[in-house]
Amino acid sequence: MSGRATGILRERGTFSPFARRFLLPVQAFIHTAGAGGLVLLAAALVALAWANSPVGHLYEVAWAIDFTAHVGDLSLHVPLRETVNSGLMTLFFFLMGLEVKRELLRGELSELRQAMLPLAAAVGGMIVPVALYLLLNASGPGRAGWGVPMATDIAFALGVLALLGPRIPHQLRAVLLALAVADDIGSVLVIALFYAGHVAVPSLLVAGVLLLVVVGLRRLGVRSSGPYWVAGVGVWLALHASGIHATLAGVALGLLTPASAPYGRRSVHERLDPLLARLDRAHAAEDDEEAEMVLGHVLEVVRDTEPPLDRMERIVLPWVSFVVLPLFALANAGIPISAEAVRRAVSSPVARGIVLGLVIGKPAGIVLFSWLALRAGLARLPAGVDLRHLLGAGLLAGIGFTVSLFIAPLAFEGPAVATARLAILAASVAAGSVGWLYLRAVPGTSVSTASAAPDTASSENASGK
């Protein structure tokens, strides 16, 4: 659980039994490893049950309802599913940008030697699935779907890993998290470069100018969130008009979020001590105006001990994990499963390519490229982790749910989208099940001290991708 969030709720619990008895347990659950994955799984099961129920025809009807927004004389009509996929999912991509920046600056990707293992694993986990997919879809309309089997759903993967408990080295979680972050970078680049429509350069330039405005606001020391929200919405609208998927605005804004705080936790007392002394003098003199002013200073100083990146991650993570991603699953995982749909998928090279890429290509690429990096002396294994554990992580990385489902409608049209979604669900279930069974059978600590490096695993929270 976020330490700062816990401290806030405990302080509130001093005066509020509701915060003490309800909000603290809820907060603890939210930050439990795998909690987001469980909620995501529940939403996907609800969507599947709905789409295959007697009222299944209402599933598509409901998600096709137009969401209408009015801004002055302008009106925007977007189907409900597209509102989730292109609107709310921007928060998911914003969180992805925050996590990428955090890992690059402070996490497993912050040092080259430390980062080489997850980077090599991520590259292999993208290249090999794409190669296997293209073996079956070298030409024809299915070729466009090569990006579908290269994504990893970190919420589900970490959720399965959490179910295994202490039998698995905790360092493996850090490796899987760093691998997923590197995978995120690849997925974002693929979406931006290969799944954009016709790019309208003027709109793209407007988006670039607005991002420069965000940088300028940071340089000017603007703290109020209002101007950033206005600029962020402008970036989203400009990217939407440019033909590049508008959710990438979230990634850009996440990467621009400051990662350092004005006051360090250890040096903050140098600023607070004089202020608290002034507060004592104001109380002694019964100068209420001075006391209120000093308290205002104290509030800002305390707030400035938390980096904006950490604050935004703390605020956004629960919304993404427990609102945005479940809604995305509810809107996209409702696939009618019939004998005809299964026959169509089994005979489809697209479906076979997706399953082959996620279930076989992911673990094969991760282990192969990790082994090559280790043999070349470019990377090192964390203590307690060996290639058998990496194979288990590779199997779990084959759970491609969220981003794979996100890419599918960008790559395909018509019935092919449903076929691709069914293949993604089947592959994700297979990868998660096989990964769980395999890791249950692997001893938790078997790597020799000669080949193990000191434990440098980070313990940051994952987004619920």
C-alpha positions as CSV (number, residue, x, y, z in Angstrom):
1,M,0.0,0.0,0.0
2,S,1.1,3.6,-0.7
3,G,2.7,4.8,2.6
4,R,1.5,8.3,2.1
5,A,-2.0,7.2,1.3
6,T,-2.0,5.0,4.5
7,G,-0.8,7.9,6.6
8,I,-3.5,10.2,5.3
9,L,-6.2,7.7,6.0
10,R,-4.8,6.9,9.5
11,E,-4.8,10.6,10.3
12,R,-8.4,10.9,9.1
13,G,-9.2,7.8,11.1
14,T,-8.3,9.7,14.3
15,F,-11.5,11.7,13.8
16,S,-13.5,9.4,11.5
17,P,-14.6,5.8,12.4
18,F,-15.7,5.4,8.8
19,A,-12.1,6.1,7.5
20,R,-10.6,3.8,10.2
21,R,-13.0,0.9,9.8
22,F,-13.8,1.0,6.1
23,L,-11.5,3.2,4.0
24,L,-8.2,1.7,5.4
25,P,-9.2,-1.9,4.6
26,V,-10.4,-0.8,1.2
27,Q,-7.1,1.0,0.6
28,A,-5.2,-2.1,1.7
29,F,-7.2,-4.3,-0.8
30,I,-6.7,-1.8,-3.6
31,H,-2.9,-2.0,-3.2
32,T,-2.8,-5.8,-2.8
33,A,-0.8,-7.4,-5.5
34,G,-3.3,-9.0,-7.9
35,A,-6.4,-7.2,-6.7
36,G,-6.8,-5.2,-9.9
37,G,-6.3,-8.5,-11.9
38,L,-9.1,-10.1,-9.9
39,V,-11.5,-7.3,-10.6
40,L,-10.5,-7.2,-14.3
41,L,-11.1,-11.0,-14.5
42,A,-14.5,-10.6,-12.9
43,A,-15.5,-7.9,-15.4
44,A,-14.3,-10.1,-18.3
45,L,-16.4,-13.0,-17.0
46,V,-19.5,-10.7,-16.6
47,A,-19.0,-9.5,-20.2
48,L,-18.7,-13.1,-21.5
49,A,-21.8,-14.2,-19.5
50,W,-23.8,-11.3,-20.8
51,A,-22.9,-11.8,-24.4
52,N,-23.7,-15.5,-24.2
53,S,-27.0,-15.1,-22.2
54,P,-30.5,-15.0,-23.5
55,V,-30.2,-11.2,-23.6
56,G,-26.8,-11.3,-25.4
57,H,-28.1,-9.3,-28.3
58,L,-28.4,-6.3,-25.9
59,Y,-24.6,-6.4,-25.3
60,E,-23.7,-4.8,-28.7
61,V,-26.8,-2.6,-28.6
62,A,-25.8,-1.2,-25.2
63,W,-22.2,-0.5,-26.1
64,A,-23.2,1.1,-29.4
65,I,-25.3,3.8,-27.7
66,D,-24.0,7.3,-28.5
67,F,-22.3,9.3,-25.7
68,T,-23.0,13.0,-26.5
69,A,-21.0,15.9,-25.1
70,H,-21.7,19.5,-25.8
71,V,-19.1,22.3,-25.7
72,G,-20.7,25.6,-26.7
73,D,-22.0,25.2,-30.2
74,L,-19.9,22.0,-30.8
75,S,-21.3,18.6,-30.1
76,L,-19.4,15.3,-29.9
77,H,-21.2,12.0,-30.6
78,V,-19.2,8.9,-29.8
79,P,-20.4,5.3,-29.2
80,L,-20.2,4.2,-25.6
81,R,-17.6,1.6,-26.4
82,E,-15.4,4.1,-28.2
83,T,-15.9,6.5,-25.2
84,V,-14.3,3.8,-23.0
85,N,-11.6,2.7,-25.5
86,S,-10.5,6.2,-26.7
87,G,-11.5,8.3,-23.7
88,L,-11.2,6.5,-20.4
89,M,-8.3,4.4,-21.6
90,T,-6.3,7.6,-21.8
91,L,-6.0,7.4,-18.1
92,F,-4.6,3.9,-18.5
93,F,-2.0,5.1,-20.9
94,F,-1.2,8.1,-18.6
95,L,-0.5,5.6,-15.8
96,M,1.6,3.6,-18.3
97,G,3.6,6.8,-19.0
98,L,4.1,7.4,-15.3
99,E,5.3,3.9,-14.7
100,V,7.7,3.9,-17.7
101,K,9.2,7.1,-16.4
102,R,9.5,5.8,-12.8
103,E,11.2,2.6,-14.0
104,L,13.6,4.5,-16.2
105,L,14.6,6.9,-13.4
106,R,14.4,4.8,-10.3
107,G,13.5,1.2,-11.0
108,E,14.8,-1.9,-12.7
109,L,15.5,0.1,-16.0
110,S,17.5,2.9,-14.4
111,E,20.9,1.2,-14.7
112,L,22.0,-0.3,-18.0
113,R,23.4,-3.5,-16.6
114,Q,20.4,-4.0,-14.3
115,A,18.0,-3.2,-17.1
116,M,19.6,-5.4,-19.7
117,L,17.8,-8.6,-18.6
118,P,14.2,-7.3,-18.7
119,L,15.0,-5.3,-21.8
120,A,16.4,-8.3,-23.6
121,A,13.5,-10.4,-22.4
122,A,11.0,-7.8,-23.6
123,V,12.6,-7.5,-27.0
124,G,12.5,-11.3,-27.4
125,G,9.0,-11.4,-26.1
126,M,7.9,-9.0,-28.9
127,I,10.0,-10.2,-31.8
128,V,9.4,-14.0,-31.6
129,P,5.5,-13.7,-31.2
130,V,5.4,-11.4,-34.2
131,A,7.6,-13.7,-36.2
132,L,5.4,-16.7,-35.4
133,Y,2.3,-14.8,-36.2
134,L,3.7,-13.7,-39.6
135,L,4.6,-17.3,-40.4
136,L,0.9,-18.0,-40.6
137,N,-0.2,-14.5,-41.9
138,A,2.6,-13.5,-44.3
139,S,0.1,-11.9,-46.7
140,G,-3.6,-11.0,-46.9
141,P,-5.7,-8.9,-44.4
142,G,-4.5,-10.9,-41.4
143,R,-1.0,-9.5,-41.8
144,A,-2.0,-6.2,-40.2
145,G,-2.6,-8.0,-36.9
146,W,1.0,-8.7,-36.1
147,G,1.0,-6.3,-33.2
148,V,-1.8,-8.2,-31.3
149,P,0.4,-11.1,-29.9
150,M,3.2,-8.9,-28.7
151,A,1.6,-7.3,-25.6
152,T,1.6,-8.3,-22.0
153,D,-1.2,-7.7,-19.5
154,I,0.7,-6.9,-16.3
155,A,-2.4,-6.8,-14.0
156,F,-3.3,-10.4,-14.9
157,A,0.3,-11.6,-14.9
158,L,1.1,-10.2,-11.5
159,G,-2.3,-11.4,-10.2
160,V,-1.4,-15.0,-11.1
161,L,2.1,-14.5,-9.7
162,A,0.5,-13.3,-6.4
163,L,-1.6,-16.4,-6.1
164,L,1.6,-18.5,-5.9
165,G,2.7,-16.6,-2.7
166,P,6.1,-17.1,-1.1
167,R,7.0,-20.2,-3.1
168,I,8.2,-17.8,-5.9
169,P,11.2,-15.5,-5.4
170,H,10.0,-11.9,-4.8
171,Q,12.7,-10.8,-7.3
172,L,10.8,-12.5,-10.1
173,R,7.9,-10.0,-9.6
174,A,10.4,-7.1,-10.1
175,V,11.7,-8.7,-13.3
176,L,8.2,-9.3,-14.6
177,L,7.2,-5.7,-13.8
178,A,10.3,-4.3,-15.5
179,L,9.8,-6.6,-18.5
180,A,6.2,-5.4,-18.8
181,V,7.2,-1.8,-18.6
182,A,9.7,-2.3,-21.4
183,D,6.9,-4.2,-23.3
184,D,4.7,-1.1,-22.7
185,I,7.3,1.1,-24.4
186,G,7.3,-1.3,-27.4
187,S,3.5,-1.4,-27.5
188,V,3.1,2.3,-27.4
189,L,5.6,2.8,-30.3
190,V,3.8,0.1,-32.3
191,I,0.4,1.7,-31.8
192,A,1.8,5.2,-32.7
193,L,3.9,4.2,-35.7
194,F,1.9,1.3,-37.3
195,Y,-1.7,1.6,-36.2
196,A,-2.3,5.3,-36.9
197,G,-4.7,6.3,-39.6
198,H,-4.0,9.0,-42.1
199,V,-2.0,11.5,-40.2
200,A,-3.1,15.2,-40.4
201,V,0.1,17.1,-39.9
202,P,-1.4,20.4,-38.8
203,S,-3.3,18.7,-35.9
204,L,-0.2,16.8,-35.0
205,L,1.7,20.1,-34.8
206,V,-1.0,21.6,-32.6
207,A,-0.6,18.6,-30.2
208,G,3.2,19.2,-30.2
209,V,2.7,22.9,-29.4
210,L,0.4,22.0,-26.5
211,L,2.9,19.6,-25.1
212,L,5.5,22.4,-25.2
213,V,2.9,24.5,-23.3
214,V,2.9,21.8,-20.6
215,V,6.7,21.9,-20.4
216,G,6.5,25.7,-20.2
217,L,4.0,25.6,-17.4
218,R,6.3,23.3,-15.5
219,R,9.3,25.6,-16.1
220,L,7.2,28.6,-14.8
221,G,6.4,26.7,-11.7
222,V,2.6,26.5,-12.2
223,R,1.2,24.3,-9.5
224,S,-2.6,24.5,-10.2
225,S,-3.9,21.5,-12.1
226,G,-6.4,23.5,-14.1
227,P,-4.0,24.7,-16.9
228,Y,-2.6,21.2,-17.2
229,W,-6.0,19.7,-17.6
230,V,-6.9,22.3,-20.3
231,A,-3.6,21.6,-22.1
232,G,-4.1,17.8,-21.7
233,V,-7.6,17.8,-23.1
234,G,-6.3,20.0,-26.0
235,V,-3.5,17.4,-26.7
236,W,-6.1,14.6,-26.7
237,L,-8.4,16.5,-29.1
238,A,-5.5,17.4,-31.4
239,L,-4.2,13.8,-31.5
240,H,-7.8,12.6,-32.2
241,A,-8.0,14.9,-35.1
242,S,-4.6,14.0,-36.4
243,G,-5.3,10.3,-36.9
244,I,-3.0,9.1,-34.2
245,H,-4.8,7.2,-31.5
246,A,-5.8,9.9,-28.9
247,T,-5.0,7.7,-25.9
248,L,-1.3,8.3,-26.6
249,A,-1.8,11.8,-25.2
250,G,-1.9,10.0,-21.9
251,V,1.5,8.5,-22.4
252,A,3.1,11.8,-23.4
253,L,1.6,13.6,-20.4
254,G,2.7,10.8,-18.1
255,L,6.3,11.1,-19.4
256,L,6.2,14.9,-18.8
257,T,5.1,14.6,-15.2
258,P,7.9,15.7,-12.9
259,A,9.6,12.9,-11.0
260,S,11.3,14.9,-8.3
261,A,10.0,16.9,-5.3
262,P,11.1,20.4,-4.3
263,Y,11.8,19.1,-0.7
264,G,13.4,15.8,0.1
265,R,11.9,13.8,3.0
266,R,15.1,14.2,5.0
267,S,15.6,17.9,4.4
268,V,12.1,19.0,4.8
269,H,12.6,19.7,8.5
270,E,15.1,22.5,7.5
271,R,12.1,24.3,6.0
272,L,9.4,23.2,8.5
273,D,11.3,24.0,11.7
274,P,11.4,27.8,11.2
275,L,7.7,27.7,10.2
276,L,6.7,25.7,13.2
277,A,8.6,28.2,15.4
278,R,6.7,31.1,13.7
279,L,3.5,29.2,14.4
280,D,4.3,28.9,18.1
281,R,5.0,32.6,18.2
282,A,1.8,33.4,16.4
283,H,-0.2,31.3,18.9
284,A,1.6,32.9,21.8
285,A,0.7,36.4,20.5
286,E,-2.8,35.2,19.6
287,D,-2.2,36.4,16.0
288,D,-4.7,34.2,14.2
289,E,-4.0,35.8,10.8
290,E,-0.3,35.0,11.1
291,A,-1.0,31.5,12.3
292,E,-3.3,30.8,9.3
293,M,-0.6,32.1,6.9
294,V,2.1,29.9,8.5
295,L,-0.2,26.9,8.3
296,G,-0.7,27.6,4.6
297,H,3.1,27.5,4.2
298,V,3.3,24.3,6.1
299,L,0.6,22.7,3.9
300,E,2.5,23.6,0.7
301,V,5.9,22.4,2.1
302,V,4.4,19.0,3.2
303,R,2.7,18.7,-0.2
304,D,6.0,19.5,-1.9
305,T,7.7,16.5,-0.3
306,E,5.8,14.1,-2.7
307,P,7.0,14.1,-6.3
308,P,4.1,14.9,-8.7
309,L,4.8,11.6,-10.5
310,D,4.2,9.7,-7.2
311,R,1.2,11.8,-6.3
312,M,-0.5,11.2,-9.7
313,E,0.3,7.5,-9.7
314,R,-1.2,7.2,-6.2
315,I,-4.4,9.1,-7.3
316,V,-4.8,7.5,-10.7
317,L,-3.9,3.8,-10.0
318,P,-7.1,2.9,-8.1
319,W,-9.3,4.6,-10.8
320,V,-7.5,2.7,-13.6
321,S,-7.4,-0.7,-11.8
322,F,-10.9,-0.6,-10.5
323,V,-12.9,1.5,-12.9
324,V,-11.2,2.1,-16.3
325,L,-9.8,-1.4,-16.9
326,P,-12.9,-3.3,-15.7
327,L,-15.1,-1.0,-17.9
328,F,-12.7,-1.7,-20.8
329,A,-13.0,-5.5,-20.2
330,L,-16.8,-5.2,-19.9
331,A,-16.9,-3.3,-23.2
332,N,-14.6,-5.6,-25.2
333,A,-14.6,-9.1,-23.7
334,G,-18.2,-9.9,-24.5
335,I,-17.7,-12.3,-27.3
336,P,-20.5,-14.7,-28.3
337,I,-19.0,-18.2,-28.1
338,S,-20.8,-20.7,-30.3
339,A,-19.8,-23.8,-32.2
340,E,-19.6,-21.8,-35.4
341,A,-17.5,-19.1,-33.8
342,V,-15.0,-21.7,-32.5
343,R,-14.9,-23.5,-35.8
344,R,-14.2,-20.1,-37.6
345,A,-11.4,-19.3,-35.1
346,V,-9.8,-22.7,-35.3
347,S,-9.7,-22.4,-39.1
348,S,-8.5,-18.8,-39.0
349,P,-4.8,-18.2,-39.5
350,V,-5.3,-14.9,-37.6
351,A,-6.6,-16.8,-34.5
352,R,-3.9,-19.5,-34.8
353,G,-1.2,-16.8,-35.2
354,I,-2.4,-15.0,-32.0
355,V,-2.5,-18.1,-29.9
356,L,0.8,-19.4,-31.2
357,G,2.4,-15.9,-30.6
358,L,1.1,-15.5,-27.1
359,V,1.3,-19.0,-25.7
360,I,4.5,-20.2,-27.5
361,G,6.2,-17.1,-28.8
362,K,6.2,-15.1,-25.6
363,P,7.9,-17.6,-23.3
364,A,10.3,-18.8,-26.1
365,G,11.4,-15.2,-27.0
366,I,11.8,-14.2,-23.4
367,V,13.9,-17.2,-22.4
368,L,16.0,-17.2,-25.6
369,F,16.9,-13.5,-25.6
370,S,17.5,-13.6,-21.8
371,W,19.9,-16.5,-22.3
372,L,21.7,-14.7,-25.1
373,A,22.1,-11.6,-22.9
374,L,23.4,-13.6,-20.0
375,R,25.8,-15.6,-22.2
376,A,27.1,-12.4,-23.7
377,G,27.7,-11.0,-20.3
378,L,25.4,-8.1,-20.9
379,A,22.9,-9.0,-18.1
380,R,22.8,-10.8,-14.8
381,L,20.2,-12.8,-13.0
382,P,18.8,-11.4,-9.7
383,A,19.4,-13.5,-6.6
384,G,17.0,-16.4,-6.3
385,V,16.0,-16.3,-10.0
386,D,17.1,-18.7,-12.7
387,L,16.1,-19.4,-16.3
388,R,13.3,-21.7,-15.1
389,H,11.7,-18.8,-13.3
390,L,12.1,-16.7,-16.4
391,L,10.3,-19.4,-18.4
392,G,7.4,-19.1,-15.9
393,A,7.4,-15.3,-16.2
394,G,7.4,-15.8,-20.0
395,L,4.4,-18.0,-19.8
396,L,2.5,-15.4,-17.7
397,A,3.6,-12.7,-20.1
398,G,1.6,-14.6,-22.7
399,I,-1.5,-13.1,-21.0
400,G,-2.1,-10.4,-23.5
401,F,-5.5,-9.3,-22.5
402,T,-5.8,-5.5,-22.3
403,V,-3.4,-4.1,-24.9
404,S,-4.0,-7.0,-27.2
405,L,-7.8,-6.3,-27.1
406,F,-7.0,-2.7,-27.6
407,I,-4.9,-3.3,-30.7
408,A,-7.4,-5.8,-32.3
409,P,-9.9,-3.3,-33.6
410,L,-7.1,-1.1,-34.8
411,A,-5.7,-4.0,-36.9
412,F,-8.9,-5.6,-38.1
413,E,-12.4,-4.8,-39.3
414,G,-15.7,-6.7,-39.3
415,P,-15.9,-10.3,-38.1
416,A,-12.2,-10.6,-37.9
417,V,-12.2,-8.4,-34.8
418,A,-14.4,-11.0,-33.0
419,T,-12.2,-13.8,-34.1
420,A,-9.1,-12.0,-32.9
421,R,-10.8,-11.3,-29.5
422,L,-11.8,-14.9,-29.1
423,A,-8.2,-16.0,-29.8
424,I,-6.8,-13.4,-27.3
425,L,-9.1,-14.7,-24.6
426,A,-8.3,-18.3,-25.3
427,A,-4.5,-17.6,-25.4
428,S,-4.6,-15.6,-22.2
429,V,-6.5,-18.3,-20.3
430,A,-4.1,-20.9,-21.6
431,A,-1.0,-18.8,-20.8
432,G,-2.2,-18.0,-17.3
433,S,-3.2,-21.5,-16.5
434,V,0.0,-23.1,-17.8
435,G,2.2,-20.4,-16.2
436,W,0.5,-21.0,-12.8
437,L,0.8,-24.7,-13.0
438,Y,4.4,-24.5,-14.1
439,L,5.5,-22.1,-11.5
440,R,3.8,-24.2,-8.8
441,A,6.2,-27.0,-9.7
442,V,9.4,-24.9,-9.8
443,P,11.3,-24.6,-6.5
444,G,11.4,-21.1,-5.2
445,T,15.2,-20.8,-4.6
446,S,17.5,-22.9,-6.7
447,V,20.0,-20.5,-8.3
448,S,23.6,-20.8,-7.2
449,T,25.3,-17.9,-5.4
450,A,28.0,-18.0,-8.0
451,S,25.6,-17.0,-10.8
452,A,23.3,-14.8,-8.7
453,A,23.6,-11.1,-8.5
454,P,22.7,-9.1,-5.4
455,D,19.0,-8.4,-5.1
456,T,18.2,-5.1,-6.5
457,A,14.5,-5.6,-7.1
458,S,12.2,-2.7,-6.7
459,S,8.9,-2.9,-5.0
460,E,6.9,-0.3,-6.7
461,N,3.2,-0.9,-7.4
462,A,2.1,-2.0,-10.9
463,S,-0.7,-0.3,-12.8
464,G,-3.1,-3.0,-13.5
465,K,-2.4,-3.0,-17.2
